[in-house]
Amino acid sequence: MVRNVLQVTGYTNGDVNENTNVIICWTPDGAETASDTTKDTGGTGQAIRVASYLNIPVFNLQRPKRLPQLIEFIEELK
């Protein structure tokens, strides 16, 4: 569980660093928010729940339309 939290919040030299800008994942149920998570989300569900709490966007590539939206999101970061 802690590993999944650190994937979202970062971890450098024993200190929590800064949050990630985005979560990119694939889960069988396509969960992208805390309320979407189910037992089928697996351990990734913890990272999704933390990201939801911190208002970090989640792109679950199980959802076919999310890849083009992710590419657009990345382009906007440049």
PyMOL Python script that loads the backbone (N, CA, C, O; Angstrom):
from pymol import cmd

cmd.read_pdbstr("""\
ATOM      1  N   MET A   1       0.824  -1.189   0.000  1.00  0.00           N
ATOM      2  CA  MET A   1       0.000   0.000   0.000  1.00  0.00           C
ATOM      3  C   MET A   1       0.871   1.257   0.000  1.00  0.00           C
ATOM      4  O   MET A   1       0.581   2.212  -0.720  1.00  0.00           O
ATOM      5  N   VAL A   2       1.914   1.259   0.788  1.00  0.00           N
ATOM      6  CA  VAL A   2       2.794   2.429   0.851  1.00  0.00           C
ATOM      7  C   VAL A   2       3.460   2.660  -0.500  1.00  0.00           C
ATOM      8  O   VAL A   2       3.616   3.800  -0.937  1.00  0.00           O
ATOM      9  N   ARG A   3       3.847   1.586  -1.150  1.00  0.00           N
ATOM     10  CA  ARG A   3       4.479   1.716  -2.464  1.00  0.00           C
ATOM     11  C   ARG A   3       3.574   2.484  -3.421  1.00  0.00           C
ATOM     12  O   ARG A   3       4.044   3.345  -4.164  1.00  0.00           O
ATOM     13  N   ASN A   4       2.279   2.176  -3.404  1.00  0.00           N
ATOM     14  CA  ASN A   4       1.337   2.853  -4.291  1.00  0.00           C
ATOM     15  C   ASN A   4       1.173   4.326  -3.928  1.00  0.00           C
ATOM     16  O   ASN A   4       1.008   5.167  -4.812  1.00  0.00           O
ATOM     17  N   VAL A   5       1.216   4.639  -2.645  1.00  0.00           N
ATOM     18  CA  VAL A   5       1.148   6.041  -2.218  1.00  0.00           C
ATOM     19  C   VAL A   5       2.380   6.787  -2.717  1.00  0.00           C
ATOM     20  O   VAL A   5       2.271   7.903  -3.225  1.00  0.00           O
ATOM     21  N   LEU A   6       3.547   6.173  -2.573  1.00  0.00           N
ATOM     22  CA  LEU A   6       4.789   6.829  -2.990  1.00  0.00           C
ATOM     23  C   LEU A   6       4.857   7.022  -4.499  1.00  0.00           C
ATOM     24  O   LEU A   6       5.537   7.934  -4.972  1.00  0.00           O
ATOM     25  N   GLN A   7       4.169   6.186  -5.257  1.00  0.00           N
ATOM     26  CA  GLN A   7       4.122   6.382  -6.705  1.00  0.00           C
ATOM     27  C   GLN A   7       3.410   7.681  -7.059  1.00  0.00           C
ATOM     28  O   GLN A   7       3.655   8.262  -8.116  1.00  0.00           O
ATOM     29  N   VAL A   8       2.545   8.125  -6.188  1.00  0.00           N
ATOM     30  CA  VAL A   8       1.792   9.361  -6.419  1.00  0.00           C
ATOM     31  C   VAL A   8       2.486  10.560  -5.782  1.00  0.00           C
ATOM     32  O   VAL A   8       2.577  11.622  -6.398  1.00  0.00           O
ATOM     33  N   THR A   9       2.971  10.400  -4.567  1.00  0.00           N
ATOM     34  CA  THR A   9       3.529  11.537  -3.828  1.00  0.00           C
ATOM     35  C   THR A   9       5.020  11.721  -4.030  1.00  0.00           C
ATOM     36  O   THR A   9       5.555  12.782  -3.708  1.00  0.00           O
ATOM     37  N   GLY A  10       5.700  10.722  -4.551  1.00  0.00           N
ATOM     38  CA  GLY A  10       7.135  10.811  -4.760  1.00  0.00           C
ATOM     39  C   GLY A  10       7.911  10.463  -3.504  1.00  0.00           C
ATOM     40  O   GLY A  10       7.371  10.514  -2.399  1.00  0.00           O
ATOM     41  N   TYR A  11       9.157  10.114  -3.668  1.00  0.00           N
ATOM     42  CA  TYR A  11      10.004   9.734  -2.550  1.00  0.00           C
ATOM     43  C   TYR A  11      11.452   9.919  -2.966  1.00  0.00           C
ATOM     44  O   TYR A  11      11.928   9.261  -3.891  1.00  0.00           O
ATOM     45  N   THR A  12      12.149  10.810  -2.288  1.00  0.00           N
ATOM     46  CA  THR A  12      13.549  11.079  -2.611  1.00  0.00           C
ATOM     47  C   THR A  12      14.355  11.140  -1.325  1.00  0.00           C
ATOM     48  O   THR A  12      14.038  11.932  -0.438  1.00  0.00           O
ATOM     49  N   ASN A  13      15.373  10.332  -1.210  1.00  0.00           N
ATOM     50  CA  ASN A  13      16.286  10.355  -0.064  1.00  0.00           C
ATOM     51  C   ASN A  13      15.554  10.321   1.285  1.00  0.00           C
ATOM     52  O   ASN A  13      15.943  11.013   2.225  1.00  0.00           O
ATOM     53  N   GLY A  14      14.520   9.534   1.368  1.00  0.00           N
ATOM     54  CA  GLY A  14      13.809   9.387   2.622  1.00  0.00           C
ATOM     55  C   GLY A  14      12.770  10.453   2.913  1.00  0.00           C
ATOM     56  O   GLY A  14      12.082  10.382   3.931  1.00  0.00           O
ATOM     57  N   ASP A  15      12.643  11.440   2.037  1.00  0.00           N
ATOM     58  CA  ASP A  15      11.661  12.502   2.237  1.00  0.00           C
ATOM     59  C   ASP A  15      10.597  12.444   1.148  1.00  0.00           C
ATOM     60  O   ASP A  15      10.888  12.149  -0.011  1.00  0.00           O
ATOM     61  N   VAL A  16       9.367  12.730   1.540  1.00  0.00           N
ATOM     62  CA  VAL A  16       8.324  12.847   0.528  1.00  0.00           C
ATOM     63  C   VAL A  16       8.668  14.050  -0.331  1.00  0.00           C
ATOM     64  O   VAL A  16       8.910  15.141   0.185  1.00  0.00           O
ATOM     65  N   ASN A  17       8.691  13.856  -1.611  1.00  0.00           N
ATOM     66  CA  ASN A  17       9.077  14.903  -2.556  1.00  0.00           C
ATOM     67  C   ASN A  17       7.827  15.663  -2.980  1.00  0.00           C
ATOM     68  O   ASN A  17       7.077  16.112  -2.114  1.00  0.00           O
ATOM     69  N   GLU A  18       7.581  15.820  -4.229  1.00  0.00           N
ATOM     70  CA  GLU A  18       6.376  16.494  -4.688  1.00  0.00           C
ATOM     71  C   GLU A  18       5.509  15.515  -5.471  1.00  0.00           C
ATOM     72  O   GLU A  18       6.000  14.522  -6.009  1.00  0.00           O
ATOM     73  N   ASN A  19       4.233  15.805  -5.524  1.00  0.00           N
ATOM     74  CA  ASN A  19       3.285  14.926  -6.196  1.00  0.00           C
ATOM     75  C   ASN A  19       3.569  14.844  -7.689  1.00  0.00           C
ATOM     76  O   ASN A  19       4.102  15.775  -8.293  1.00  0.00           O
ATOM     77  N   THR A  20       3.206  13.728  -8.256  1.00  0.00           N
ATOM     78  CA  THR A  20       3.307  13.564  -9.689  1.00  0.00           C
ATOM     79  C   THR A  20       2.274  14.449 -10.378  1.00  0.00           C
ATOM     80  O   THR A  20       1.317  14.893  -9.743  1.00  0.00           O
ATOM     81  N   ASN A  21       2.458  14.706 -11.661  1.00  0.00           N
ATOM     82  CA  ASN A  21       1.503  15.514 -12.432  1.00  0.00           C
ATOM     83  C   ASN A  21       0.334  14.692 -12.947  1.00  0.00           C
ATOM     84  O   ASN A  21      -0.743  15.232 -13.201  1.00  0.00           O
ATOM     85  N   VAL A  22       0.537  13.398 -13.101  1.00  0.00           N
ATOM     86  CA  VAL A  22      -0.466  12.552 -13.733  1.00  0.00           C
ATOM     87  C   VAL A  22      -0.200  11.094 -13.371  1.00  0.00           C
ATOM     88  O   VAL A  22       0.942  10.699 -13.134  1.00  0.00           O
ATOM     89  N   ILE A  23      -1.269  10.302 -13.332  1.00  0.00           N
ATOM     90  CA  ILE A  23      -1.148   8.857 -13.164  1.00  0.00           C
ATOM     91  C   ILE A  23      -1.568   8.212 -14.476  1.00  0.00           C
ATOM     92  O   ILE A  23      -2.643   8.498 -15.002  1.00  0.00           O
ATOM     93  N   ILE A  24      -0.721   7.349 -14.996  1.00  0.00           N
ATOM     94  CA  ILE A  24      -1.034   6.585 -16.201  1.00  0.00           C
ATOM     95  C   ILE A  24      -1.043   5.124 -15.786  1.00  0.00           C
ATOM     96  O   ILE A  24      -0.054   4.618 -15.255  1.00  0.00           O
ATOM     97  N   CYS A  25      -2.157   4.446 -16.027  1.00  0.00           N
ATOM     98  CA  CYS A  25      -2.273   3.065 -15.577  1.00  0.00           C
ATOM     99  C   CYS A  25      -3.154   2.263 -16.521  1.00  0.00           C
ATOM    100  O   CYS A  25      -3.731   2.799 -17.467  1.00  0.00           O
ATOM    101  N   TRP A  26      -3.246   0.980 -16.247  1.00  0.00           N
ATOM    102  CA  TRP A  26      -4.187   0.078 -16.923  1.00  0.00           C
ATOM    103  C   TRP A  26      -4.704  -0.872 -15.856  1.00  0.00           C
ATOM    104  O   TRP A  26      -3.927  -1.567 -15.201  1.00  0.00           O
ATOM    105  N   THR A  27      -6.015  -0.898 -15.685  1.00  0.00           N
ATOM    106  CA  THR A  27      -6.642  -1.855 -14.777  1.00  0.00           C
ATOM    107  C   THR A  27      -7.801  -2.518 -15.509  1.00  0.00           C
ATOM    108  O   THR A  27      -8.379  -1.915 -16.413  1.00  0.00           O
ATOM    109  N   PRO A  28      -8.149  -3.731 -15.143  1.00  0.00           N
ATOM    110  CA  PRO A  28      -9.226  -4.436 -15.844  1.00  0.00           C
ATOM    111  C   PRO A  28     -10.566  -3.696 -15.835  1.00  0.00           C
ATOM    112  O   PRO A  28     -11.354  -3.822 -16.772  1.00  0.00           O
ATOM    113  N   ASP A  29     -10.822  -2.918 -14.767  1.00  0.00           N
ATOM    114  CA  ASP A  29     -12.118  -2.239 -14.665  1.00  0.00           C
ATOM    115  C   ASP A  29     -12.090  -0.798 -15.181  1.00  0.00           C
ATOM    116  O   ASP A  29     -13.130  -0.139 -15.192  1.00  0.00           O
ATOM    117  N   GLY A  30     -10.941  -0.298 -15.603  1.00  0.00           N
ATOM    118  CA  GLY A  30     -10.849   1.050 -16.149  1.00  0.00           C
ATOM    119  C   GLY A  30     -11.011   2.158 -15.128  1.00  0.00           C
ATOM    120  O   GLY A  30     -11.328   3.287 -15.501  1.00  0.00           O
ATOM    121  N   ALA A  31     -10.804   1.870 -13.846  1.00  0.00           N
ATOM    122  CA  ALA A  31     -11.010   2.857 -12.778  1.00  0.00           C
ATOM    123  C   ALA A  31     -10.106   4.073 -12.951  1.00  0.00           C
ATOM    124  O   ALA A  31      -8.926   3.948 -13.281  1.00  0.00           O
ATOM    125  N   GLU A  32     -10.686   5.253 -12.721  1.00  0.00           N
ATOM    126  CA  GLU A  32      -9.921   6.499 -12.769  1.00  0.00           C
ATOM    127  C   GLU A  32     -10.174   7.405 -11.567  1.00  0.00           C
ATOM    128  O   GLU A  32      -9.462   8.392 -11.386  1.00  0.00           O
ATOM    129  N   THR A  33     -11.150   7.097 -10.762  1.00  0.00           N
ATOM    130  CA  THR A  33     -11.438   7.886  -9.563  1.00  0.00           C
ATOM    131  C   THR A  33     -11.587   6.936  -8.383  1.00  0.00           C
ATOM    132  O   THR A  33     -11.733   5.727  -8.558  1.00  0.00           O
ATOM    133  N   ALA A  34     -11.548   7.494  -7.189  1.00  0.00           N
ATOM    134  CA  ALA A  34     -11.709   6.677  -5.985  1.00  0.00           C
ATOM    135  C   ALA A  34     -13.017   5.899  -6.030  1.00  0.00           C
ATOM    136  O   ALA A  34     -13.050   4.723  -5.669  1.00  0.00           O
ATOM    137  N   SER A  35     -14.089   6.541  -6.467  1.00  0.00           N
ATOM    138  CA  SER A  35     -15.389   5.864  -6.489  1.00  0.00           C
ATOM    139  C   SER A  35     -15.484   4.805  -7.582  1.00  0.00           C
ATOM    140  O   SER A  35     -16.368   3.950  -7.532  1.00  0.00           O
ATOM    141  N   ASP A  36     -14.586   4.848  -8.572  1.00  0.00           N
ATOM    142  CA  ASP A  36     -14.558   3.830  -9.632  1.00  0.00           C
ATOM    143  C   ASP A  36     -13.898   2.534  -9.175  1.00  0.00           C
ATOM    144  O   ASP A  36     -14.165   1.474  -9.740  1.00  0.00           O
ATOM    145  N   THR A  37     -13.035   2.605  -8.155  1.00  0.00           N
ATOM    146  CA  THR A  37     -12.231   1.439  -7.804  1.00  0.00           C
ATOM    147  C   THR A  37     -13.089   0.308  -7.251  1.00  0.00           C
ATOM    148  O   THR A  37     -14.058   0.524  -6.524  1.00  0.00           O
ATOM    149  N   THR A  38     -12.695  -0.903  -7.624  1.00  0.00           N
ATOM    150  CA  THR A  38     -13.349  -2.130  -7.167  1.00  0.00           C
ATOM    151  C   THR A  38     -12.257  -3.130  -6.826  1.00  0.00           C
ATOM    152  O   THR A  38     -11.071  -2.814  -6.922  1.00  0.00           O
ATOM    153  N   LYS A  39     -12.644  -4.320  -6.433  1.00  0.00           N
ATOM    154  CA  LYS A  39     -11.646  -5.368  -6.177  1.00  0.00           C
ATOM    155  C   LYS A  39     -10.873  -5.689  -7.450  1.00  0.00           C
ATOM    156  O   LYS A  39      -9.734  -6.151  -7.385  1.00  0.00           O
ATOM    157  N   ASP A  40     -11.485  -5.447  -8.605  1.00  0.00           N
ATOM    158  CA  ASP A  40     -10.822  -5.714  -9.880  1.00  0.00           C
ATOM    159  C   ASP A  40      -9.744  -4.682 -10.220  1.00  0.00           C
ATOM    160  O   ASP A  40      -8.926  -4.909 -11.112  1.00  0.00           O
ATOM    161  N   THR A  41      -9.743  -3.556  -9.514  1.00  0.00           N
ATOM    162  CA  THR A  41      -8.719  -2.537  -9.754  1.00  0.00           C
ATOM    163  C   THR A  41      -7.367  -3.018  -9.247  1.00  0.00           C
ATOM    164  O   THR A  41      -6.325  -2.618  -9.767  1.00  0.00           O
ATOM    165  N   GLY A  42      -7.384  -3.868  -8.243  1.00  0.00           N
ATOM    166  CA  GLY A  42      -6.145  -4.389  -7.679  1.00  0.00           C
ATOM    167  C   GLY A  42      -5.401  -3.334  -6.887  1.00  0.00           C
ATOM    168  O   GLY A  42      -5.988  -2.350  -6.437  1.00  0.00           O
ATOM    169  N   GLY A  43      -4.086  -3.547  -6.716  1.00  0.00           N
ATOM    170  CA  GLY A  43      -3.261  -2.640  -5.917  1.00  0.00           C
ATOM    171  C   GLY A  43      -3.180  -1.244  -6.488  1.00  0.00           C
ATOM    172  O   GLY A  43      -2.943  -0.287  -5.751  1.00  0.00           O
ATOM    173  N   THR A  44      -3.373  -1.109  -7.786  1.00  0.00           N
ATOM    174  CA  THR A  44      -3.348   0.205  -8.423  1.00  0.00           C
ATOM    175  C   THR A  44      -4.461   1.087  -7.872  1.00  0.00           C
ATOM    176  O   THR A  44      -4.377   2.314  -7.941  1.00  0.00           O
ATOM    177  N   GLY A  45      -5.495   0.468  -7.329  1.00  0.00           N
ATOM    178  CA  GLY A  45      -6.601   1.221  -6.756  1.00  0.00           C
ATOM    179  C   GLY A  45      -6.151   2.180  -5.673  1.00  0.00           C
ATOM    180  O   GLY A  45      -6.705   3.272  -5.542  1.00  0.00           O
ATOM    181  N   GLN A  46      -5.156   1.789  -4.898  1.00  0.00           N
ATOM    182  CA  GLN A  46      -4.650   2.678  -3.838  1.00  0.00           C
ATOM    183  C   GLN A  46      -4.048   3.937  -4.452  1.00  0.00           C
ATOM    184  O   GLN A  46      -4.299   5.040  -3.967  1.00  0.00           O
ATOM    185  N   ALA A  47      -3.265   3.788  -5.504  1.00  0.00           N
ATOM    186  CA  ALA A  47      -2.687   4.954  -6.179  1.00  0.00           C
ATOM    187  C   ALA A  47      -3.786   5.828  -6.773  1.00  0.00           C
ATOM    188  O   ALA A  47      -3.700   7.055  -6.715  1.00  0.00           O
ATOM    189  N   ILE A  48      -4.809   5.214  -7.338  1.00  0.00           N
ATOM    190  CA  ILE A  48      -5.923   5.972  -7.919  1.00  0.00           C
ATOM    191  C   ILE A  48      -6.673   6.735  -6.828  1.00  0.00           C
ATOM    192  O   ILE A  48      -7.040   7.894  -7.021  1.00  0.00           O
ATOM    193  N   ARG A  49      -6.900   6.093  -5.690  1.00  0.00           N
ATOM    194  CA  ARG A  49      -7.601   6.769  -4.595  1.00  0.00           C
ATOM    195  C   ARG A  49      -6.793   7.958  -4.067  1.00  0.00           C
ATOM    196  O   ARG A  49      -7.359   9.017  -3.793  1.00  0.00           O
ATOM    197  N   VAL A  50      -5.488   7.791  -3.923  1.00  0.00           N
ATOM    198  CA  VAL A  50      -4.629   8.891  -3.466  1.00  0.00           C
ATOM    199  C   VAL A  50      -4.648  10.020  -4.501  1.00  0.00           C
ATOM    200  O   VAL A  50      -4.776  11.191  -4.145  1.00  0.00           O
ATOM    201  N   ALA A  51      -4.520   9.667  -5.767  1.00  0.00           N
ATOM    202  CA  ALA A  51      -4.553  10.675  -6.827  1.00  0.00           C
ATOM    203  C   ALA A  51      -5.880  11.433  -6.816  1.00  0.00           C
ATOM    204  O   ALA A  51      -5.898  12.652  -6.981  1.00  0.00           O
ATOM    205  N   SER A  52      -6.978  10.726  -6.623  1.00  0.00           N
ATOM    206  CA  SER A  52      -8.291  11.382  -6.554  1.00  0.00           C
ATOM    207  C   SER A  52      -8.324  12.380  -5.405  1.00  0.00           C
ATOM    208  O   SER A  52      -8.794  13.506  -5.565  1.00  0.00           O
ATOM    209  N   TYR A  53      -7.828  11.964  -4.254  1.00  0.00           N
ATOM    210  CA  TYR A  53      -7.804  12.827  -3.077  1.00  0.00           C
ATOM    211  C   TYR A  53      -6.979  14.090  -3.334  1.00  0.00           C
ATOM    212  O   TYR A  53      -7.326  15.171  -2.860  1.00  0.00           O
ATOM    213  N   LEU A  54      -5.882  13.944  -4.091  1.00  0.00           N
ATOM    214  CA  LEU A  54      -4.977  15.057  -4.363  1.00  0.00           C
ATOM    215  C   LEU A  54      -5.309  15.792  -5.667  1.00  0.00           C
ATOM    216  O   LEU A  54      -4.559  16.671  -6.092  1.00  0.00           O
ATOM    217  N   ASN A  55      -6.427  15.433  -6.299  1.00  0.00           N
ATOM    218  CA  ASN A  55      -6.855  16.056  -7.568  1.00  0.00           C
ATOM    219  C   ASN A  55      -5.812  15.919  -8.680  1.00  0.00           C
ATOM    220  O   ASN A  55      -5.594  16.848  -9.458  1.00  0.00           O
ATOM    221  N   ILE A  56      -5.181  14.762  -8.740  1.00  0.00           N
ATOM    222  CA  ILE A  56      -4.218  14.455  -9.793  1.00  0.00           C
ATOM    223  C   ILE A  56      -4.957  13.661 -10.870  1.00  0.00           C
ATOM    224  O   ILE A  56      -5.623  12.674 -10.556  1.00  0.00           O
ATOM    225  N   PRO A  57      -4.851  14.077 -12.135  1.00  0.00           N
ATOM    226  CA  PRO A  57      -5.572  13.358 -13.178  1.00  0.00           C
ATOM    227  C   PRO A  57      -5.051  11.930 -13.354  1.00  0.00           C
ATOM    228  O   PRO A  57      -3.853  11.667 -13.249  1.00  0.00           O
ATOM    229  N   VAL A  58      -5.986  11.020 -13.622  1.00  0.00           N
ATOM    230  CA  VAL A  58      -5.669   9.620 -13.865  1.00  0.00           C
ATOM    231  C   VAL A  58      -6.121   9.263 -15.282  1.00  0.00           C
ATOM    232  O   VAL A  58      -7.267   9.510 -15.656  1.00  0.00           O
ATOM    233  N   PHE A  59      -5.229   8.693 -16.049  1.00  0.00           N
ATOM    234  CA  PHE A  59      -5.548   8.208 -17.387  1.00  0.00           C
ATOM    235  C   PHE A  59      -5.409   6.696 -17.364  1.00  0.00           C
ATOM    236  O   PHE A  59      -4.298   6.168 -17.332  1.00  0.00           O
ATOM    237  N   ASN A  60      -6.530   6.008 -17.379  1.00  0.00           N
ATOM    238  CA  ASN A  60      -6.519   4.544 -17.389  1.00  0.00           C
ATOM    239  C   ASN A  60      -6.642   4.102 -18.838  1.00  0.00           C
ATOM    240  O   ASN A  60      -7.688   4.273 -19.463  1.00  0.00           O
ATOM    241  N   LEU A  61      -5.575   3.538 -19.363  1.00  0.00           N
ATOM    242  CA  LEU A  61      -5.520   3.186 -20.780  1.00  0.00           C
ATOM    243  C   LEU A  61      -6.368   1.972 -21.141  1.00  0.00           C
ATOM    244  O   LEU A  61      -6.379   1.549 -22.297  1.00  0.00           O
ATOM    245  N   GLN A  62      -7.078   1.408 -20.167  1.00  0.00           N
ATOM    246  CA  GLN A  62      -8.062   0.381 -20.478  1.00  0.00           C
ATOM    247  C   GLN A  62      -9.220   1.018 -21.236  1.00  0.00           C
ATOM    248  O   GLN A  62      -9.921   0.342 -21.990  1.00  0.00           O
ATOM    249  N   ARG A  63      -9.418   2.312 -21.036  1.00  0.00           N
ATOM    250  CA  ARG A  63     -10.462   3.076 -21.726  1.00  0.00           C
ATOM    251  C   ARG A  63      -9.883   3.593 -23.035  1.00  0.00           C
ATOM    252  O   ARG A  63      -9.017   4.468 -23.011  1.00  0.00           O
ATOM    253  N   PRO A  64     -10.331   3.083 -24.173  1.00  0.00           N
ATOM    254  CA  PRO A  64      -9.717   3.423 -25.463  1.00  0.00           C
ATOM    255  C   PRO A  64      -9.613   4.919 -25.758  1.00  0.00           C
ATOM    256  O   PRO A  64      -8.643   5.340 -26.388  1.00  0.00           O
ATOM    257  N   LYS A  65     -10.551   5.717 -25.336  1.00  0.00           N
ATOM    258  CA  LYS A  65     -10.525   7.148 -25.646  1.00  0.00           C
ATOM    259  C   LYS A  65      -9.514   7.922 -24.814  1.00  0.00           C
ATOM    260  O   LYS A  65      -9.243   9.089 -25.097  1.00  0.00           O
ATOM    261  N   ARG A  66      -8.964   7.296 -23.808  1.00  0.00           N
ATOM    262  CA  ARG A  66      -8.059   8.019 -22.913  1.00  0.00           C
ATOM    263  C   ARG A  66      -6.667   8.251 -23.511  1.00  0.00           C
ATOM    264  O   ARG A  66      -6.010   9.224 -23.143  1.00  0.00           O
ATOM    265  N   LEU A  67      -6.198   7.390 -24.421  1.00  0.00           N
ATOM    266  CA  LEU A  67      -4.868   7.588 -24.997  1.00  0.00           C
ATOM    267  C   LEU A  67      -4.773   8.915 -25.746  1.00  0.00           C
ATOM    268  O   LEU A  67      -3.828   9.668 -25.510  1.00  0.00           O
ATOM    269  N   PRO A  68      -5.713   9.234 -26.639  1.00  0.00           N
ATOM    270  CA  PRO A  68      -5.617  10.551 -27.289  1.00  0.00           C
ATOM    271  C   PRO A  68      -5.718  11.715 -26.289  1.00  0.00           C
ATOM    272  O   PRO A  68      -5.075  12.748 -26.470  1.00  0.00           O
ATOM    273  N   GLN A  69      -6.517  11.544 -25.248  1.00  0.00           N
ATOM    274  CA  GLN A  69      -6.633  12.590 -24.233  1.00  0.00           C
ATOM    275  C   GLN A  69      -5.335  12.730 -23.448  1.00  0.00           C
ATOM    276  O   GLN A  69      -4.957  13.838 -23.069  1.00  0.00           O
ATOM    277  N   LEU A  70      -4.651  11.616 -23.200  1.00  0.00           N
ATOM    278  CA  LEU A  70      -3.358  11.657 -22.520  1.00  0.00           C
ATOM    279  C   LEU A  70      -2.332  12.383 -23.376  1.00  0.00           C
ATOM    280  O   LEU A  70      -1.575  13.214 -22.873  1.00  0.00           O
ATOM    281  N   ILE A  71      -2.305  12.077 -24.656  1.00  0.00           N
ATOM    282  CA  ILE A  71      -1.360  12.747 -25.565  1.00  0.00           C
ATOM    283  C   ILE A  71      -1.615  14.248 -25.564  1.00  0.00           C
ATOM    284  O   ILE A  71      -0.667  15.034 -25.537  1.00  0.00           O
ATOM    285  N   GLU A  72      -2.867  14.654 -25.593  1.00  0.00           N
ATOM    286  CA  GLU A  72      -3.217  16.074 -25.540  1.00  0.00           C
ATOM    287  C   GLU A  72      -2.750  16.700 -24.224  1.00  0.00           C
ATOM    288  O   GLU A  72      -2.216  17.809 -24.217  1.00  0.00           O
ATOM    289  N   PHE A  73      -2.951  15.992 -23.117  1.00  0.00           N
ATOM    290  CA  PHE A  73      -2.514  16.466 -21.802  1.00  0.00           C
ATOM    291  C   PHE A  73      -1.007  16.685 -21.785  1.00  0.00           C
ATOM    292  O   PHE A  73      -0.527  17.699 -21.279  1.00  0.00           O
ATOM    293  N   ILE A  74      -0.270  15.741 -22.334  1.00  0.00           N
ATOM    294  CA  ILE A  74       1.200  15.848 -22.367  1.00  0.00           C
ATOM    295  C   ILE A  74       1.634  17.031 -23.225  1.00  0.00           C
ATOM    296  O   ILE A  74       2.546  17.770 -22.855  1.00  0.00           O
ATOM    297  N   GLU A  75       0.986  17.206 -24.357  1.00  0.00           N
ATOM    298  CA  GLU A  75       1.322  18.334 -25.243  1.00  0.00           C
ATOM    299  C   GLU A  75       1.111  19.662 -24.518  1.00  0.00           C
ATOM    300  O   GLU A  75       1.896  20.594 -24.694  1.00  0.00           O
ATOM    301  N   GLU A  76       0.069  19.753 -23.713  1.00  0.00           N
ATOM    302  CA  GLU A  76      -0.204  20.985 -22.975  1.00  0.00           C
ATOM    303  C   GLU A  76       0.849  21.252 -21.898  1.00  0.00           C
ATOM    304  O   GLU A  76       1.056  22.403 -21.513  1.00  0.00           O
ATOM    305  N   LEU A  77       1.514  20.206 -21.408  1.00  0.00           N
ATOM    306  CA  LEU A  77       2.553  20.377 -20.398  1.00  0.00           C
ATOM    307  C   LEU A  77       3.839  20.953 -20.981  1.00  0.00           C
ATOM    308  O   LEU A  77       4.637  21.555 -20.262  1.00  0.00           O
ATOM    309  N   LYS A  78       4.035  20.771 -22.269  1.00  0.00           N
ATOM    310  CA  LYS A  78       5.293  21.202 -22.902  1.00  0.00           C
ATOM    311  C   LYS A  78       5.466  22.696 -22.891  1.00  0.00           C
ATOM    312  O   LYS A  78       6.471  23.205 -23.386  1.00  0.00           O
TER     313      LYS A  78
END
""", "prot")
cmd.dss("prot")
cmd.show_as("cartoon", "prot")
cmd.util.cbc("prot")
cmd.orient("prot")
